[in-house]
Amino acid sequence: MRFHVQPRCTPIEVVARRLGLTLARFQELLPEYRRLGFPVPDPVSGNYDLEAIDRYIDAQNPSLFPQTYAPDRAITDRAVIKQRLAALVAEASDDDPHPRSKAGRAARKGLKL
């Protein structure tokens, strides 16, 4: 018994076809696609994640797919960490009675206590 397997990660030729482009045209447009947040290939296989590409395409049409992220800003681990750290800093208030946290805030601001 054989099962049809539809791979999620595919070579660049398949990505070009999925976008309705020839390989040559896709390679020509790739720098602009990357500038707009197009997914990068897997560092091991060199293949592209079709689901990531579909999400990129959805994000290009926010009026049709409002649940996706803004096309001008890819959500990365770094972006998530920055958001979480900013939220933690915002939660910390200056009236914190713990002296070490006050000293830490002062040091971050470049002040001496």
N, C-alpha and C positions, 0 to 999 in steps of 0.2 A: 504494500500500500504506500503510495506517495502523496505527500501533501504539498500544495503550492505555498511557497514561502515568499512573501513580499518583503524584501529588505527595507529597513528603515533608513539605513545609511547607504548612499549610492555614490558612484563616481561622478565626476564633473560633467560628463556627457549626458547623463540622465538628468542632472540638475538643469542643464541648459534646455533640454527638451521640455522639462516640467514648466519652465518659464516661457516656453514658446519661442526660444531663440536657437540659433545655430551655435555650435560650440565656439566658433571664431567670434561671433558677435557677443556671446556671453563673456568670453575672456576679455574682449575689448571694453565691455561695460563693468567688469568686476571691480575695478578701483572705485567707481562711483557707487556701486552697490555696497561695497564695504564701508564707504564713508557714511552711508545711510544706515549702517548697522546690520548689514547682511551677515548671516552666520558664517563663521570660519570653518574650514574642514577639520576633521578629527586629526590630531597630530600624529597618530600612529598609522591609521589606514589611509588618510588623505581623502576619505569619503565625507560627504555632506549629509547631515541629518535632515531628512525630508520634513519631519514634524517642525523642526526649528525654522525651516524655510517657509512652511505654511503659516507659522505664527508671524514671521516677518511680513509676509504678504498681507495677512489680516490686519496687521498694525498699520499698513500703508493706507487703509480705508477705515479710519476710526468712526465715521458716520454709519458704516455698515456693520462694523464689528467693535462696538464700544467697550466690550469686555477686555480687549487687548490693550497693551501698553502703547504709549505715544511712540510714533515712528522715529522721532529724533533722539530717543534716549533708550538705549538697550539696558535691560535690567541684568546686571551682573552680580556675582558674589560681592565684589568690591562695593558696588552701589548699595546693596542690602546692608552690608556691614557699616558703611558710612551713615545710612539712615538710622540704624539701631544705635550707633554710638551717639549720634546727634540727639536722639530721643532720651538716652540715658543722661547726657549732659544737661538737657533741658529739665529733666526731673530733679536734678541736684539743685538745691536752693542755697542761697548764701546764709540762711539762718540755720544751717545744719549744725547741731551742737557737737558733732564729732570733730575734735581738733585736727586729726590727721587729714580729713577731707578738706578742711579749710586751708591747711598748709598746702595740700595738693593743688587746690584751686588757685591759691596765691602764686605758687610756683609756675603754674601754667600761664598765669597772667604776667609773670615776671616781676611780681611784687615780693617784698620782704615783710614777714610778720614780726 
